[in-house]
């Protein structure tokens, strides 16, 4: 997905998530900061990939959340 598509989804109220392993096991979210610049930010950090994947599955149950 390109940056323009991500911005369109944010404007429409969607949340975009991504799993990441480096530098730590985490879930990242694409969101806008105070200056309205959108970028990837850490949503949650985990001690194991299994814990992250369980939480990711929970978050994906929201109808307005997608996986990048």
N, C-alpha and C positions, 0 to 999 in steps of 0.2 A: 504494500500500500504506500502510495507517495504522500508527501507532506500536505499537498492541497486536499487530498481525500480525507486525511486525518482532521484537518481544520474544518471541513464541511460537517463531518460527524460531530465534532465538538459543538459547533454552532447549532446543530439539531438536537443537542442534549444527550448524546451518546457518550459512553465511557470506554476507552480503549486500554486494554491490559496486555502485559507481556511478562512472561517468565524469564528470569535471568539467573545465571550461576556465578557471574564474575562482577565485582570482587567478592560478593557474598550471595547466598541463596536468598532470592527476593522476588517480589512481584512489583513491577513498575507500572505506572499509570501515565498516560499522555494527558497533560492538563495545562491550563493557563495559569501563569503566576500573576503577581500584582501588576506587572507592566504589560499584561495581556500577551506576552510571548509564550507560546506553547512549547513544551519540551517534556521529555521523559523524567519522571520523578519516582523515587522509591515510595511505594505504598506501604509495604510490610517486609520485614526481614525474618528469616526462619533458620532453624538449626538443622533442618533436614529437607531434602527434596520431596520426600513423602508428605511432610507437613505442609510444605508450600503447595503441592499439587492438590491436596485435600481442600485447602483454603481457596485456591484458584477455582476449583469446581464449584464451591459455594458462591463465589463472586459471579461466576458465569451464569448462575441461575437468574440473575437480573435480566429482564428482556431488553434493556437498553445498554448492555455491556457486551463488548466483542473482544475477541482475541486477535492480536496483531500478527 
